[in-house]
Amino acid sequence: MLATLDLDATFDRVQAADAEVVQEPVRQPYGVRDCAFRDPAGNLIRIRELRSDID
């Protein structure tokens, strides 16, 4: 799990690098906003947005 202050910008940058998108940015029912990619080795990489109202 990775974290960023700007999930949309990070998502756009990783997607532009031709990473396999597993999940576009979305707010989960438990409050976290995140996205997911698969790296070339097949590992799932999740990136969450750091937000002061939920952290």
C-alpha positions as CSV (number, residue, x, y, z in Angstrom):
1,M,0.0,0.0,0.0
2,L,1.3,3.4,-1.0
3,A,-0.1,6.8,-0.2
4,T,-0.2,10.2,-1.9
5,L,-1.7,13.6,-1.3
6,D,-3.1,13.9,-4.8
7,L,-4.6,10.5,-5.9
8,D,-5.9,11.8,-9.2
9,A,-2.6,13.2,-10.3
10,T,-0.7,10.0,-9.2
11,F,-3.3,7.8,-10.9
12,D,-2.9,9.8,-14.2
13,R,0.9,9.6,-14.0
14,V,1.0,5.8,-13.3
15,Q,-1.6,5.1,-16.0
16,A,0.3,7.1,-18.5
17,A,3.3,4.8,-17.9
18,D,1.1,1.9,-19.2
19,A,0.5,0.2,-15.9
20,E,-2.4,-2.2,-15.8
21,V,-5.3,-0.5,-14.1
22,V,-7.2,-2.8,-11.7
23,Q,-9.3,-0.1,-10.1
24,E,-9.7,3.6,-10.9
25,P,-9.8,6.1,-8.0
26,V,-12.9,5.4,-5.8
27,R,-14.1,6.2,-2.3
28,Q,-14.4,2.9,-0.4
29,P,-17.4,2.3,1.9
30,Y,-15.0,2.5,4.9
31,G,-13.9,6.0,3.9
32,V,-10.6,5.6,2.2
33,R,-10.2,6.8,-1.4
34,D,-7.8,4.6,-3.4
35,C,-6.9,3.0,-6.7
36,A,-5.1,-0.2,-7.7
37,F,-2.6,-1.2,-10.4
38,R,-0.8,-4.5,-11.3
39,D,2.9,-4.3,-11.8
40,P,4.8,-6.2,-14.6
41,A,5.5,-9.1,-12.1
42,G,1.7,-9.4,-11.4
43,N,1.8,-7.8,-7.9
44,L,-1.2,-5.7,-6.9
45,I,-0.2,-2.2,-5.9
46,R,-2.8,0.0,-4.1
47,I,-2.4,3.7,-3.7
48,R,-4.5,5.6,-1.1
49,E,-5.1,9.3,-0.8
50,L,-4.0,10.9,2.4
51,R,-6.8,13.1,3.7
52,S,-6.8,14.9,7.1
53,D,-10.6,14.3,7.5
54,I,-10.2,10.5,7.5
55,D,-6.6,10.0,8.8
